[in-house]
Amino acid sequence: MQAAVDAFGQPEVRQKLLITLGILTALGRRAYRGVVAPAQVDVLMRAYDQERHDGGTFESGVEFALRRLLVSPEFLRSEER
């Protein structure tokens, strides 16, 4: 993911991506009740990117990724430990 972040030259774009990555990683850790795999975070980041590409705001991008997380099979099948 670091290579994708480095591909953006604008500091504000990089900063928002890093913030988004942090938010989605933290949400994933709580939702999946443990370590979140990079592939799981990538799915959430793609959802965020899709919403932003479609004209959404930073906030709507995070919301769209959260919606994706809530319908993921890993979240729906997770069990309390």
C-alpha positions as CSV (number, residue, x, y, z in Angstrom):
1,M,0.0,0.0,0.0
2,Q,2.9,2.3,0.6
3,A,3.8,2.3,-3.1
4,A,0.3,3.4,-3.9
5,V,0.5,6.2,-1.4
6,D,3.9,7.3,-2.8
7,A,2.4,7.5,-6.3
8,F,0.5,10.7,-5.4
9,G,2.6,13.8,-5.5
10,Q,0.3,16.2,-3.7
11,P,0.9,16.3,0.1
12,E,-2.8,16.8,0.9
13,V,-3.8,13.7,-1.2
14,R,-1.1,11.6,0.5
15,Q,-2.2,12.8,3.9
16,K,-5.9,12.0,3.2
17,L,-4.9,8.5,2.0
18,L,-2.8,7.8,5.1
19,I,-5.7,9.0,7.3
20,T,-8.1,6.8,5.4
21,L,-5.8,3.9,5.6
22,G,-5.5,4.4,9.4
23,I,-9.3,4.7,9.8
24,L,-10.1,1.6,7.7
25,T,-7.4,-0.5,9.4
26,A,-8.7,0.4,12.8
27,L,-12.3,-0.3,11.8
28,G,-11.2,-3.6,10.3
29,R,-9.3,-4.6,13.4
30,R,-12.4,-4.0,15.5
31,A,-14.9,-5.5,13.1
32,Y,-12.9,-8.6,12.4
33,R,-11.9,-8.8,16.1
34,G,-8.2,-9.1,15.5
35,V,-5.4,-8.6,13.0
36,V,-6.7,-7.3,9.7
37,A,-4.9,-8.7,6.6
38,P,-3.6,-6.3,4.0
39,A,-5.9,-7.9,1.4
40,Q,-8.9,-7.0,3.7
41,V,-7.7,-3.4,3.9
42,D,-7.2,-3.2,0.2
43,V,-10.8,-4.2,-0.4
44,L,-11.9,-1.4,1.9
45,M,-9.5,1.1,0.2
46,R,-10.9,0.1,-3.2
47,A,-14.4,0.9,-2.0
48,Y,-13.2,4.3,-0.7
49,D,-11.4,5.0,-4.0
50,Q,-14.5,4.0,-6.0
51,E,-16.7,6.4,-4.1
52,R,-14.2,9.2,-4.4
53,H,-13.8,8.5,-8.1
54,D,-17.6,8.8,-8.5
55,G,-17.4,12.3,-7.1
56,G,-17.9,11.5,-3.4
57,T,-16.3,13.4,-0.5
58,F,-13.7,12.1,1.9
59,E,-16.4,11.4,4.4
60,S,-18.7,9.6,1.9
61,G,-15.7,7.5,0.8
62,V,-15.1,6.4,4.3
63,E,-18.8,5.7,4.8
64,F,-18.9,3.7,1.6
65,A,-15.9,1.6,2.7
66,L,-17.6,1.1,6.1
67,R,-20.7,-0.2,4.3
68,R,-18.5,-2.6,2.4
69,L,-17.0,-3.8,5.6
70,L,-20.4,-4.4,7.2
71,V,-21.5,-6.7,4.4
72,S,-18.2,-8.6,4.1
73,P,-18.4,-12.3,4.7
74,E,-15.6,-12.1,7.2
75,F,-17.6,-9.6,9.3
76,L,-20.9,-11.5,9.0
77,R,-19.3,-14.8,10.0
78,S,-17.1,-13.5,12.8
79,E,-17.7,-14.9,16.2
80,E,-17.3,-13.4,19.7
81,R,-14.2,-14.8,21.4
